[in-house]
Amino acid sequence: MREYPSTMTPEEARAFRDDVLNIVGQIPRGRVTTYGLIATLAGWPSHARMVGRTLRYTPGAELLPCHRVVNKEGRTAPGWNWQRTLLEEEGVRFKENGHVDMSSHLWEPD
């Protein structure tokens, strides 16, 4: 497995941001993916938290389907009560514990 540095150069950070936004823009309606999978697809597998920060602090990210990103257990973002509503409106089912049914709704690009 390739070794990844813990910090990014400014150029790497910009490329990471662009990759994250591109990936999130591809998540189909009624499906979800995880912060960790997005980080891995962007080439930085240990940077799941940075995916969340990128989505929160990048101007224009609110125009993307950010509500389709959950954690690896299917938990929605803390403090974002509308996320579940938005997902349910797309047909995403939740289990009794309040987590997304990942076996039915996880999106992993080819």
N, CA, C and O atoms as CSV, one atom per row, in Angstrom:
chain,resi,resn,atom,element,x,y,z
A,1,MET,N,N,0.843,-1.191,0.000
A,1,MET,CA,C,0.000,0.000,0.000
A,1,MET,C,C,0.879,1.243,0.000
A,1,MET,O,O,1.912,1.295,0.668
A,2,ARG,N,N,0.457,2.216,-0.745
A,2,ARG,CA,C,1.200,3.464,-0.867
A,2,ARG,C,C,1.151,4.252,0.436
A,2,ARG,O,O,0.124,4.280,1.114
A,3,GLU,N,N,2.248,4.881,0.776
A,3,GLU,CA,C,2.290,5.753,1.952
A,3,GLU,C,C,1.743,7.130,1.569
A,3,GLU,O,O,2.075,7.659,0.508
A,4,TYR,N,N,0.919,7.698,2.420
A,4,TYR,CA,C,0.360,9.012,2.159
A,4,TYR,C,C,0.829,9.974,3.236
A,4,TYR,O,O,0.804,9.637,4.420
A,5,PRO,N,N,1.254,11.158,2.844
A,5,PRO,CA,C,1.664,12.145,3.845
A,5,PRO,C,C,0.460,12.610,4.650
A,5,PRO,O,O,-0.680,12.509,4.198
A,6,SER,N,N,0.723,13.114,5.834
A,6,SER,CA,C,-0.385,13.560,6.687
A,6,SER,C,C,-0.828,14.978,6.347
A,6,SER,O,O,-1.933,15.384,6.706
A,7,THR,N,N,0.010,15.722,5.668
A,7,THR,CA,C,-0.365,17.087,5.303
A,7,THR,C,C,-0.261,17.258,3.795
A,7,THR,O,O,0.473,16.536,3.120
A,8,MET,N,N,-1.004,18.217,3.285
A,8,MET,CA,C,-1.035,18.480,1.852
A,8,MET,C,C,-0.368,19.812,1.551
A,8,MET,O,O,-0.385,20.737,2.364
A,9,THR,N,N,0.209,19.884,0.386
A,9,THR,CA,C,0.685,21.169,-0.110
A,9,THR,C,C,-0.546,21.959,-0.561
A,9,THR,O,O,-1.617,21.376,-0.730
A,10,PRO,N,N,-0.417,23.246,-0.754
A,10,PRO,CA,C,-1.566,24.014,-1.250
A,10,PRO,C,C,-2.104,23.470,-2.580
A,10,PRO,O,O,-3.316,23.447,-2.795
A,11,GLU,N,N,-1.215,23.040,-3.460
A,11,GLU,CA,C,-1.647,22.493,-4.743
A,11,GLU,C,C,-2.422,21.189,-4.540
A,11,GLU,O,O,-3.445,20.964,-5.187
A,12,GLU,N,N,-1.935,20.340,-3.646
A,12,GLU,CA,C,-2.629,19.082,-3.353
A,12,GLU,C,C,-3.986,19.346,-2.721
A,12,GLU,O,O,-4.958,18.648,-3.011
A,13,ALA,N,N,-4.054,20.353,-1.857
A,13,ALA,CA,C,-5.322,20.698,-1.203
A,13,ALA,C,C,-6.348,21.165,-2.232
A,13,ALA,O,O,-7.523,20.807,-2.140
A,14,ARG,N,N,-5.918,21.957,-3.207
A,14,ARG,CA,C,-6.837,22.415,-4.250
A,14,ARG,C,C,-7.315,21.239,-5.107
A,14,ARG,O,O,-8.494,21.149,-5.447
A,15,ALA,N,N,-6.391,20.343,-5.449
A,15,ALA,CA,C,-6.767,19.163,-6.241
A,15,ALA,C,C,-7.719,18.271,-5.447
A,15,ALA,O,O,-8.680,17.737,-6.001
A,16,PHE,N,N,-7.453,18.109,-4.148
A,16,PHE,CA,C,-8.322,17.318,-3.285
A,16,PHE,C,C,-9.719,17.926,-3.262
A,16,PHE,O,O,-10.710,17.216,-3.431
A,17,ARG,N,N,-9.802,19.229,-3.055
A,17,ARG,CA,C,-11.099,19.922,-3.034
A,17,ARG,C,C,-11.851,19.696,-4.335
A,17,ARG,O,O,-13.034,19.354,-4.327
A,18,ASP,N,N,-11.170,19.885,-5.439
A,18,ASP,CA,C,-11.821,19.710,-6.740
A,18,ASP,C,C,-12.299,18.272,-6.928
A,18,ASP,O,O,-13.393,18.040,-7.442
A,19,ASP,N,N,-11.478,17.309,-6.512
A,19,ASP,CA,C,-11.858,15.898,-6.631
A,19,ASP,C,C,-13.072,15.583,-5.760
A,19,ASP,O,O,-13.995,14.894,-6.195
A,20,VAL,N,N,-13.064,16.092,-4.527
A,20,VAL,CA,C,-14.183,15.851,-3.613
A,20,VAL,C,C,-15.476,16.398,-4.214
A,20,VAL,O,O,-16.492,15.705,-4.241
A,21,LEU,N,N,-15.438,17.628,-4.691
A,21,LEU,CA,C,-16.641,18.241,-5.251
A,21,LEU,C,C,-17.116,17.483,-6.488
A,21,LEU,O,O,-18.319,17.309,-6.683
A,22,ASN,N,N,-16.199,17.042,-7.308
A,22,ASN,CA,C,-16.548,16.269,-8.497
A,22,ASN,C,C,-17.213,14.947,-8.121
A,22,ASN,O,O,-18.221,14.565,-8.716
A,23,ILE,N,N,-16.655,14.257,-7.144
A,23,ILE,CA,C,-17.208,12.967,-6.713
A,23,ILE,C,C,-18.603,13.151,-6.127
A,23,ILE,O,O,-19.525,12.410,-6.466
A,24,VAL,N,N,-18.757,14.131,-5.253
A,24,VAL,CA,C,-20.064,14.373,-4.624
A,24,VAL,C,C,-21.108,14.704,-5.686
A,24,VAL,O,O,-22.260,14.285,-5.577
A,25,GLY,N,N,-20.715,15.446,-6.696
A,25,GLY,CA,C,-21.635,15.792,-7.763
A,25,GLY,C,C,-22.132,14.588,-8.557
A,25,GLY,O,O,-23.138,14.688,-9.259
A,26,GLN,N,N,-21.445,13.456,-8.457
A,26,GLN,CA,C,-21.819,12.256,-9.204
A,26,GLN,C,C,-22.728,11.304,-8.433
A,26,GLN,O,O,-23.261,10.359,-9.016
A,27,ILE,N,N,-22.915,11.533,-7.140
A,27,ILE,CA,C,-23.712,10.604,-6.332
A,27,ILE,C,C,-25.157,10.637,-6.831
A,27,ILE,O,O,-25.790,11.693,-6.821
A,28,PRO,N,N,-25.680,9.495,-7.264
A,28,PRO,CA,C,-27.043,9.483,-7.818
A,28,PRO,C,C,-28.117,9.687,-6.752
A,28,PRO,O,O,-27.916,9.390,-5.575
A,29,ARG,N,N,-29.231,10.188,-7.184
A,29,ARG,CA,C,-30.414,10.353,-6.329
A,29,ARG,C,C,-30.779,9.001,-5.724
A,29,ARG,O,O,-30.766,7.982,-6.415
A,30,GLY,N,N,-31.102,8.997,-4.434
A,30,GLY,CA,C,-31.505,7.772,-3.755
A,30,GLY,C,C,-30.344,6.905,-3.296
A,30,GLY,O,O,-30.553,5.793,-2.811
A,31,ARG,N,N,-29.129,7.401,-3.445
A,31,ARG,CA,C,-27.935,6.664,-3.034
A,31,ARG,C,C,-27.112,7.548,-2.117
A,31,ARG,O,O,-27.280,8.768,-2.108
A,32,VAL,N,N,-26.226,6.941,-1.347
A,32,VAL,CA,C,-25.306,7.673,-0.472
A,32,VAL,C,C,-23.910,7.088,-0.643
A,32,VAL,O,O,-23.737,5.975,-1.139
A,33,THR,N,N,-22.931,7.858,-0.224
A,33,THR,CA,C,-21.572,7.336,-0.118
A,33,THR,C,C,-20.969,7.898,1.156
A,33,THR,O,O,-21.592,8.711,1.839
A,34,THR,N,N,-19.763,7.468,1.474
A,34,THR,CA,C,-19.162,7.841,2.745
A,34,THR,C,C,-18.026,8.840,2.571
A,34,THR,O,O,-17.435,8.966,1.498
A,35,TYR,N,N,-17.743,9.542,3.654
A,35,TYR,CA,C,-16.620,10.467,3.675
A,35,TYR,C,C,-15.327,9.718,3.352
A,35,TYR,O,O,-14.497,10.197,2.580
A,36,GLY,N,N,-15.169,8.547,3.948
A,36,GLY,CA,C,-13.959,7.765,3.736
A,36,GLY,C,C,-13.794,7.301,2.302
A,36,GLY,O,O,-12.686,7.328,1.766
A,37,LEU,N,N,-14.872,6.879,1.678
A,37,LEU,CA,C,-14.781,6.436,0.290
A,37,LEU,C,C,-14.426,7.610,-0.621
A,37,LEU,O,O,-13.639,7.458,-1.556
A,38,ILE,N,N,-14.999,8.764,-0.353
A,38,ILE,CA,C,-14.667,9.951,-1.151
A,38,ILE,C,C,-13.185,10.288,-0.986
A,38,ILE,O,O,-12.500,10.572,-1.969
A,39,ALA,N,N,-12.693,10.256,0.242
A,39,ALA,CA,C,-11.275,10.543,0.483
A,39,ALA,C,C,-10.387,9.559,-0.268
A,39,ALA,O,O,-9.382,9.950,-0.862
A,40,THR,N,N,-10.756,8.293,-0.243
A,40,THR,CA,C,-9.984,7.272,-0.952
A,40,THR,C,C,-10.008,7.522,-2.451
A,40,THR,O,O,-8.970,7.452,-3.109
A,41,LEU,N,N,-11.175,7.810,-2.993
A,41,LEU,CA,C,-11.287,8.080,-4.422
A,41,LEU,C,C,-10.483,9.314,-4.831
A,41,LEU,O,O,-9.988,9.399,-5.954
A,42,ALA,N,N,-10.359,10.265,-3.907
A,42,ALA,CA,C,-9.597,11.485,-4.178
A,42,ALA,C,C,-8.094,11.272,-3.980
A,42,ALA,O,O,-7.302,12.186,-4.206
A,43,GLY,N,N,-7.702,10.064,-3.557
A,43,GLY,CA,C,-6.284,9.761,-3.406
A,43,GLY,C,C,-5.708,9.996,-2.028
A,43,GLY,O,O,-4.493,9.922,-1.845
A,44,TRP,N,N,-6.558,10.279,-1.053
A,44,TRP,CA,C,-6.110,10.543,0.315
A,44,TRP,C,C,-6.960,9.719,1.288
A,44,TRP,O,O,-7.811,10.273,1.983
A,45,PRO,N,N,-6.740,8.415,1.343
A,45,PRO,CA,C,-7.628,7.523,2.091
A,45,PRO,C,C,-7.737,7.793,3.590
A,45,PRO,O,O,-8.709,7.360,4.209
A,46,SER,N,N,-6.810,8.466,4.174
A,46,SER,CA,C,-6.903,8.728,5.614
A,46,SER,C,C,-7.454,10.128,5.922
A,46,SER,O,O,-7.273,10.635,7.029
A,47,HIS,N,N,-8.111,10.735,4.968
A,47,HIS,CA,C,-8.569,12.117,5.138
A,47,HIS,C,C,-10.091,12.273,5.070
A,47,HIS,O,O,-10.587,13.237,4.486
A,48,ALA,N,N,-10.822,11.347,5.655
A,48,ALA,CA,C,-12.284,11.412,5.639
A,48,ALA,C,C,-12.795,12.698,6.291
A,48,ALA,O,O,-13.739,13.310,5.791
A,49,ARG,N,N,-12.191,13.106,7.384
A,49,ARG,CA,C,-12.646,14.335,8.052
A,49,ARG,C,C,-12.449,15.564,7.171
A,49,ARG,O,O,-13.232,16.512,7.223
A,50,MET,N,N,-11.399,15.534,6.370
A,50,MET,CA,C,-11.160,16.670,5.494
A,50,MET,C,C,-12.225,16.761,4.404
A,50,MET,O,O,-12.508,17.850,3.903
A,51,VAL,N,N,-12.814,15.628,4.036
A,51,VAL,CA,C,-13.924,15.655,3.086
A,51,VAL,C,C,-15.069,16.468,3.684
A,51,VAL,O,O,-15.643,17.329,3.018
A,52,GLY,N,N,-15.393,16.190,4.939
A,52,GLY,CA,C,-16.456,16.940,5.612
A,52,GLY,C,C,-16.159,18.424,5.690
A,52,GLY,O,O,-17.037,19.252,5.446
A,53,ARG,N,N,-14.931,18.761,6.026
A,53,ARG,CA,C,-14.548,20.176,6.084
A,53,ARG,C,C,-14.638,20.825,4.709
A,53,ARG,O,O,-15.078,21.968,4.578
A,54,THR,N,N,-14.224,20.096,3.701
A,54,THR,CA,C,-14.288,20.630,2.333
A,54,THR,C,C,-15.728,20.945,1.962
A,54,THR,O,O,-16.012,22.005,1.405
A,55,LEU,N,N,-16.635,20.030,2.270
A,55,LEU,CA,C,-18.042,20.247,1.924
A,55,LEU,C,C,-18.648,21.382,2.735
A,55,LEU,O,O,-19.508,22.112,2.243
A,56,ARG,N,N,-18.208,21.527,3.959
A,56,ARG,CA,C,-18.778,22.570,4.810
A,56,ARG,C,C,-18.277,23.968,4.465
A,56,ARG,O,O,-19.035,24.936,4.524
A,57,TYR,N,N,-17.004,24.072,4.107
A,57,TYR,CA,C,-16.396,25.397,3.977
A,57,TYR,C,C,-16.112,25.856,2.545
A,57,TYR,O,O,-15.603,26.961,2.354
A,58,THR,N,N,-16.423,25.053,1.550
A,58,THR,CA,C,-16.171,25.470,0.171
A,58,THR,C,C,-17.397,26.203,-0.376
A,58,THR,O,O,-18.481,25.625,-0.458
A,59,PRO,N,N,-17.228,27.466,-0.746
A,59,PRO,CA,C,-18.364,28.190,-1.334
A,59,PRO,C,C,-18.875,27.446,-2.578
A,59,PRO,O,O,-18.096,27.005,-3.423
A,60,GLY,N,N,-20.169,27.325,-2.662
A,60,GLY,CA,C,-20.788,26.644,-3.791
A,60,GLY,C,C,-21.061,25.176,-3.539
A,60,GLY,O,O,-21.830,24.564,-4.281
A,61,ALA,N,N,-20.453,24.588,-2.510
A,61,ALA,CA,C,-20.675,23.163,-2.225
A,61,ALA,C,C,-22.131,22.895,-1.871
A,61,ALA,O,O,-22.620,21.782,-2.059
A,62,GLU,N,N,-22.821,23.899,-1.363
A,62,GLU,CA,C,-24.227,23.712,-0.993
A,62,GLU,C,C,-25.108,23.458,-2.216
A,62,GLU,O,O,-26.257,23.039,-2.076
A,63,LEU,N,N,-24.582,23.707,-3.394
A,63,LEU,CA,C,-25.329,23.441,-4.625
A,63,LEU,C,C,-25.205,21.970,-5.058
A,63,LEU,O,O,-25.907,21.519,-5.964
A,64,LEU,N,N,-24.320,21.247,-4.408
A,64,LEU,CA,C,-24.111,19.824,-4.697
A,64,LEU,C,C,-24.974,18.970,-3.776
A,64,LEU,O,O,-25.469,19.473,-2.767
A,65,PRO,N,N,-25.166,17.702,-4.095
A,65,PRO,CA,C,-25.965,16.826,-3.230
A,65,PRO,C,C,-25.172,16.332,-2.014
A,65,PRO,O,O,-24.990,15.130,-1.822
A,66,CYS,N,N,-24.709,17.276,-1.205
A,66,CYS,CA,C,-23.904,16.946,-0.022
A,66,CYS,C,C,-24.681,16.102,0.983
A,66,CYS,O,O,-24.086,15.393,1.796
A,67,HIS,N,N,-25.997,16.176,0.929
A,67,HIS,CA,C,-26.812,15.396,1.855
A,67,HIS,C,C,-26.656,13.898,1.602
A,67,HIS,O,O,-27.065,13.088,2.433
A,68,ARG,N,N,-26.079,13.526,0.484
A,68,ARG,CA,C,-25.895,12.113,0.144
A,68,ARG,C,C,-24.589,11.544,0.687
A,68,ARG,O,O,-24.208,10.426,0.340
A,69,VAL,N,N,-23.903,12.302,1.534
A,69,VAL,CA,C,-22.656,11.837,2.143
A,69,VAL,C,C,-22.910,11.572,3.621
A,69,VAL,O,O,-23.372,12.450,4.351
A,70,VAL,N,N,-22.600,10.349,4.055
A,70,VAL,CA,C,-22.796,9.932,5.444
A,70,VAL,C,C,-21.515,9.261,5.935
A,70,VAL,O,O,-20.584,9.053,5.158
A,71,ASN,N,N,-21.470,8.925,7.220
A,71,ASN,CA,C,-20.278,8.235,7.692
A,71,ASN,C,C,-20.373,6.742,7.360
A,71,ASN,O,O,-21.392,6.283,6.844
A,72,LYS,N,N,-19.329,6.003,7.652
A,72,LYS,CA,C,-19.267,4.602,7.212
A,72,LYS,C,C,-20.351,3.724,7.823
A,72,LYS,O,O,-20.655,2.660,7.282
A,73,GLU,N,N,-20.936,4.144,8.933
A,73,GLU,CA,C,-22.024,3.379,9.542
A,73,GLU,C,C,-23.395,3.831,9.047
A,73,GLU,O,O,-24.417,3.255,9.419
A,74,GLY,N,N,-23.409,4.865,8.206
A,74,GLY,CA,C,-24.672,5.373,7.692
A,74,GLY,C,C,-25.280,6.467,8.539
A,74,GLY,O,O,-26.442,6.827,8.351
A,75,ARG,N,N,-24.506,7.003,9.472
A,75,ARG,CA,C,-25.010,8.099,10.299
A,75,ARG,C,C,-24.947,9.412,9.524
A,75,ARG,O,O,-24.003,9.663,8.774
A,76,THR,N,N,-25.953,10.232,9.714
A,76,THR,CA,C,-25.995,11.539,9.077
A,76,THR,C,C,-25.139,12.521,9.875
A,76,THR,O,O,-24.698,12.215,10.983
A,77,ALA,N,N,-24.912,13.694,9.305
A,77,ALA,CA,C,-24.069,14.706,9.939
A,77,ALA,C,C,-24.751,15.249,11.188
A,77,ALA,O,O,-25.933,15.591,11.150
A,78,PRO,N,N,-24.022,15.330,12.284
A,78,PRO,CA,C,-24.610,15.880,13.508
A,78,PRO,C,C,-25.006,17.344,13.318
A,78,PRO,O,O,-24.259,18.134,12.740
A,79,GLY,N,N,-26.177,17.682,13.807
A,79,GLY,CA,C,-26.638,19.061,13.732
A,79,GLY,C,C,-27.305,19.447,12.425
A,79,GLY,O,O,-27.785,20.572,12.283
A,80,TRP,N,N,-27.342,18.526,11.467
A,80,TRP,CA,C,-27.982,18.823,10.181
A,80,TRP,C,C,-29.260,17.996,10.086
A,80,TRP,O,O,-29.290,16.942,9.452
A,81,ASN,N,N,-30.308,18.493,10.727
A,81,ASN,CA,C,-31.560,17.757,10.833
A,81,ASN,C,C,-32.245,17.528,9.480
A,81,ASN,O,O,-32.976,16.552,9.318
A,82,TRP,N,N,-32.016,18.409,8.523
A,82,TRP,CA,C,-32.655,18.286,7.213
A,82,TRP,C,C,-32.054,17.173,6.366
A,82,TRP,O,O,-32.670,16.734,5.395
A,83,GLN,N,N,-30.867,16.715,6.719
A,83,GLN,CA,C,-30.216,15.699,5.896
A,83,GLN,C,C,-31.075,14.440,5.777
A,83,GLN,O,O,-31.260,13.909,4.682
A,84,ARG,N,N,-31.590,13.974,6.891
A,84,ARG,CA,C,-32.426,12.778,6.843
A,84,ARG,C,C,-33.676,13.015,5.995
A,84,ARG,O,O,-34.054,12.158,5.196
A,85,THR,N,N,-34.307,14.153,6.162
A,85,THR,CA,C,-35.505,14.475,5.388
A,85,THR,C,C,-35.205,14.470,3.893
A,85,THR,O,O,-35.956,13.900,3.101
A,86,LEU,N,N,-34.101,15.109,3.516
A,86,LEU,CA,C,-33.718,15.157,2.101
A,86,LEU,C,C,-33.480,13.753,1.547
A,86,LEU,O,O,-33.886,13.449,0.426
A,87,LEU,N,N,-32.834,12.914,2.318
A,87,LEU,CA,C,-32.571,11.539,1.875
A,87,LEU,C,C,-33.869,10.738,1.778
A,87,LEU,O,O,-34.074,10.001,0.814
A,88,GLU,N,N,-34.730,10.878,2.760
A,88,GLU,CA,C,-36.005,10.151,2.723
A,88,GLU,C,C,-36.846,10.577,1.524
A,88,GLU,O,O,-37.536,9.751,0.927
A,89,GLU,N,N,-36.795,11.850,1.171
A,89,GLU,CA,C,-37.537,12.333,-0.005
A,89,GLU,C,C,-37.027,11.692,-1.298
A,89,GLU,O,O,-37.745,11.646,-2.297
A,90,GLU,N,N,-35.789,11.200,-1.274
A,90,GLU,CA,C,-35.207,10.519,-2.436
A,90,GLU,C,C,-35.410,9.004,-2.368
A,90,GLU,O,O,-34.967,8.277,-3.256
A,91,GLY,N,N,-36.074,8.534,-1.321
A,91,GLY,CA,C,-36.333,7.112,-1.199
A,91,GLY,C,C,-35.316,6.337,-0.391
A,91,GLY,O,O,-35.378,5.108,-0.341
A,92,VAL,N,N,-34.383,7.022,0.242
A,92,VAL,CA,C,-33.387,6.352,1.076
A,92,VAL,C,C,-34.063,5.870,2.352
A,92,VAL,O,O,-34.744,6.630,3.041
A,93,ARG,N,N,-33.861,4.594,2.650
A,93,ARG,CA,C,-34.456,4.000,3.856
A,93,ARG,C,C,-33.458,4.032,5.011
A,93,ARG,O,O,-32.246,3.925,4.825
A,94,PHE,N,N,-34.011,4.181,6.191
A,94,PHE,CA,C,-33.217,4.190,7.411
A,94,PHE,C,C,-33.577,2.976,8.256
A,94,PHE,O,O,-34.718,2.516,8.250
A,95,LYS,N,N,-32.593,2.468,8.979
A,95,LYS,CA,C,-32.821,1.339,9.880
A,95,LYS,C,C,-33.382,1.866,11.201
A,95,LYS,O,O,-33.437,3.075,11.425
A,96,GLU,N,N,-33.791,0.958,12.057
A,96,GLU,CA,C,-34.376,1.351,13.346
A,96,GLU,C,C,-33.433,2.197,14.188
A,96,GLU,O,O,-33.883,3.021,14.984
A,97,ASN,N,N,-32.122,2.002,14.020
A,97,ASN,CA,C,-31.157,2.772,14.810
A,97,ASN,C,C,-30.927,4.181,14.255
A,97,ASN,O,O,-30.114,4.931,14.796
A,98,GLY,N,N,-31.637,4.547,13.180
A,98,GLY,CA,C,-31.516,5.881,12.613
A,98,GLY,C,C,-30.427,6.019,11.569
A,98,GLY,O,O,-30.197,7.115,11.057
A,99,HIS,N,N,-29.751,4.925,11.245
A,99,HIS,CA,C,-28.690,4.957,10.238
A,99,HIS,C,C,-29.253,4.580,8.871
A,99,HIS,O,O,-30.227,3.834,8.773
A,100,VAL,N,N,-28.631,5.102,7.825
A,100,VAL,CA,C,-29.013,4.737,6.463
A,100,VAL,C,C,-28.799,3.241,6.281
A,100,VAL,O,O,-27.829,2.677,6.788
A,101,ASP,N,N,-29.701,2.611,5.561
A,101,ASP,CA,C,-29.538,1.203,5.200
A,101,ASP,C,C,-28.478,1.145,4.100
A,101,ASP,O,O,-28.786,1.233,2.911
A,102,MET,N,N,-27.231,0.994,4.526
A,102,MET,CA,C,-26.100,1.045,3.595
A,102,MET,C,C,-26.105,-0.134,2.621
A,102,MET,O,O,-25.607,-0.007,1.503
A,103,SER,N,N,-26.656,-1.267,3.026
A,103,SER,CA,C,-26.667,-2.419,2.124
A,103,SER,C,C,-27.552,-2.162,0.906
A,103,SER,O,O,-27.362,-2.779,-0.142
A,104,SER,N,N,-28.509,-1.260,1.042
A,104,SER,CA,C,-29.411,-0.949,-0.070
A,104,SER,C,C,-29.047,0.330,-0.815
A,104,SER,O,O,-29.390,0.483,-1.987
A,105,HIS,N,N,-28.354,1.251,-0.144
A,105,HIS,CA,C,-28.203,2.586,-0.721
A,105,HIS,C,C,-26.774,3.064,-0.938
A,105,HIS,O,O,-26.570,4.179,-1.419
A,106,LEU,N,N,-25.779,2.249,-0.596
A,106,LEU,CA,C,-24.400,2.681,-0.783
A,106,LEU,C,C,-24.042,2.771,-2.254
A,106,LEU,O,O,-24.272,1.831,-3.014
A,107,TRP,N,N,-23.481,3.902,-2.656
A,107,TRP,CA,C,-23.006,4.099,-4.022
A,107,TRP,C,C,-21.491,4.039,-4.032
A,107,TRP,O,O,-20.816,4.763,-3.301
A,108,GLU,N,N,-20.977,3.166,-4.869
A,108,GLU,CA,C,-19.540,3.076,-5.093
A,108,GLU,C,C,-19.323,3.135,-6.597
A,108,GLU,O,O,-19.758,2.248,-7.331
A,109,PRO,N,N,-18.640,4.197,-7.057
A,109,PRO,CA,C,-18.449,4.304,-8.513
A,109,PRO,C,C,-17.611,3.151,-9.039
A,109,PRO,O,O,-16.835,2.539,-8.306
A,110,ASP,N,N,-17.780,2.871,-10.311
A,110,ASP,CA,C,-17.022,1.794,-10.940
A,110,ASP,C,C,-15.547,2.081,-10.977
A,110,ASP,O,O,-14.772,1.266,-11.478
